[in-house]
């Protein structure tokens, strides 16, 4: 089974879209729990909640990685980031039984992509993405690394990365708005 998350309801056929890799693809995971992180984009959520008006493509925020065994690890880059990003957010996990995998590797653990439309075979409504993420973490299906548990080395990396990201985002007002608000301590 292949899983894809979206806030859009009633999708019958998933269509390729251009994402961060500039190629129209549909991304899937073979692990249901891994797509939970795609139910909310922290930047878009923050901007909409604060009334920031943006007419372009939303910058994508992805503060996750993978453990050596392939388990998704969701990182909090600022205090309470996971709750802030996912609490109260609902969406859908779409399933497909067959996809025509893209020949190019996407180098994301347990993920596959396709450039061809995919028929949805099942859908699951997620009432609250935050509660679902906590449930997956309690079951050991994903790992959460809280801000307060970060090493000094990781906190230093976050600080340097955010400063660089802000400097390089002069043409991305949505991203700058988010960074300034969530990392005001940097």
Residue pairs with C-beta under 8 A, 6 or more apart in sequence:
1 30
1 32
1 95
1 96
1 97
2 28
2 29
2 30
2 95
2 96
2 97
2 99
2 112
2 118
3 28
3 29
3 30
3 31
3 32
3 34
3 35
3 93
3 94
3 95
4 14
4 26
4 27
4 28
4 29
4 35
4 38
4 93
4 94
4 95
4 96
4 118
5 35
5 36
5 37
5 38
5 39
5 91
5 92
5 93
5 94
5 126
6 38
6 39
6 91
6 92
6 94
7 39
7 40
7 89
7 90
7 91
7 92
8 92
9 92
11 92
11 94
11 120
11 123
12 119
12 120
13 117
13 118
13 119
13 120
14 26
14 94
14 96
14 117
14 118
14 120
15 26
15 117
16 24
16 25
16 26
16 114
16 115
16 116
16 117
17 24
17 25
17 26
18 24
19 25
19 27
19 60
20 60
21 106
23 104
23 115
24 115
25 102
25 106
25 113
25 114
25 115
26 99
26 113
26 114
26 115
26 117
26 118
27 106
27 108
27 111
27 112
27 113
28 35
28 96
28 99
28 111
28 112
28 113
28 114
28 118
29 35
29 110
29 111
29 112
30 110
30 111
30 112
31 72
31 110
31 141
32 93
33 72
33 136
33 141
33 142
34 72
34 109
34 110
34 111
34 142
35 93
36 86
36 93
36 126
36 129
36 132
36 133
36 136
36 142
37 62
37 64
37 72
37 74
37 133
39 86
39 89
39 90
39 91
39 126
39 129
40 85
40 86
40 89
40 91
40 129
41 58
41 60
41 61
42 61
42 63
42 81
42 84
42 85
42 178
42 182
43 58
43 59
43 60
43 61
43 174
43 175
43 178
44 58
44 174
45 85
45 89
46 52
46 84
46 177
46 178
46 181
46 182
47 54
47 58
47 174
47 177
47 178
50 177
50 181
52 173
52 174
52 177
54 173
54 174
56 174
58 174
59 169
59 172
59 174
59 175
59 178
61 85
61 178
63 74
63 75
63 76
63 77
63 81
64 72
64 73
64 74
64 75
65 72
65 73
65 75
66 72
66 73
66 109
67 73
67 143
70 109
70 110
71 140
71 141
71 142
71 143
72 109
72 141
72 142
72 143
73 142
73 143
73 144
73 145
74 82
74 133
74 137
74 142
74 143
74 144
74 145
75 145
75 150
76 82
76 144
76 145
76 146
76 147
76 150
77 147
77 158
77 162
77 182
77 183
78 84
78 147
78 182
78 183
78 185
79 147
79 148
80 147
81 147
81 182
82 130
82 133
82 144
82 146
83 130
84 182
85 130
86 128
86 129
86 130
86 133
87 128
87 129
87 130
88 128
88 130
89 128
89 129
89 130
90 125
90 126
90 127
90 128
90 129
91 125
91 126
91 129
92 123
92 124
92 125
92 126
93 123
93 124
93 126
94 120
94 122
94 123
95 120
95 121
95 122
95 123
95 124
96 118
96 119
96 120
96 121
97 121
98 118
99 112
99 114
99 116
99 118
100 114
100 115
100 116
101 112
101 113
101 114
102 112
102 113
102 114
102 115
106 112
106 113
126 132
133 142
133 144
134 144
136 142
137 143
137 144
150 158
158 186
159 186
162 179
162 183
162 186
163 186
165 175
165 179
166 176
166 179
166 180
166 183
169 175
169 176
169 179
170 176
